[in-house]
Amino acid sequence: VHNSTAPVWDSSWQLHLPTALLYKNDEDLELYVGCSEQSDPLGKVYIDLTAISAGLSNIEGWYSISDGIRSAGQIKAIVTPLEDVSRFKERWFREYSKKDYSTRKYGTKNTTEKDSVKISSYNIDQEDLRSALPSSIGNVDADLADSLRSKISEMEKLTEQMK
């Protein structure tokens, strides 16, 4: 895209990622966004993948591109696993229920996990949000499950208002 104020890259990639990104609440997928005509990247984007291990079939959203000082725009990203990640669901709920989110760090890199998961681009459906949370989550606190359902409902209402 040359000299445009509204660039559209319309690209998709398949990546092999460490499975730790799916259940570690302090690690995100870090994307470097750049332009082939510039030697320096525009900035970084951080995408939290733990929602996939909690049961969502994919993650879609607009993410701020930051160069560390200011915003360099936004990029729309869609992340979809190409293999079954349900094996991470219980592990994610255990990690989520004991995590203190006031100390969350972005950009931590710990990729010692030997497994990997493939992701690709895809679209999300509102029903995926509803069906992602089972009616009985098992050993997870019921208050946590109710809170998650409430947040999903709130997200759906906000999405409808934005249309």
C-alpha positions, 0 to 999 in steps of 0.5 A: 500500500503506497502513500495511503491514509487508509492502508489495507494489507488484507493478509493472513499468516499461519503461525506455530505458537508455543502453547504457553500463550494459550494458558499463561495469563501474563503472556501475549502474542506480540506482533510487529507491524511495519512497512516494507518501505521503512526500516523501522517498524510502525510499532507493536500489537499485543493480543491476549490468547487466553480467551481461546483456551477458555473456549472461544473459537477465535478472537477478533478485534481492533488492536492499537499499534504502539511504538512505546511512546504514542499510538501509530494507528490500529490493526484488525486481527483475527486469531483462530486455532487450526487444531483442538485446544480444548485440552487447555480449557481446565488449565486456563480456568485454574490459572484464571481463578488464582491470577491477580490481574492488577500485576499483569505484564505485557510482552513477557517472553517465556516459550519453554513449552514444547507443544505448539498450536497453529493459528490462522485468520477467520471470522467470529460469530456472536453465538460462539461467544455464548456457546464458549462457556459451558453451563457447568464448568466443573471445578471452577467457582460458580461466581467466576462463571456467572461473571464471565457470562455477564461480561459476554452479555455486556459485550454483545450489547455494546457490539449491537449498539456500535452497529 
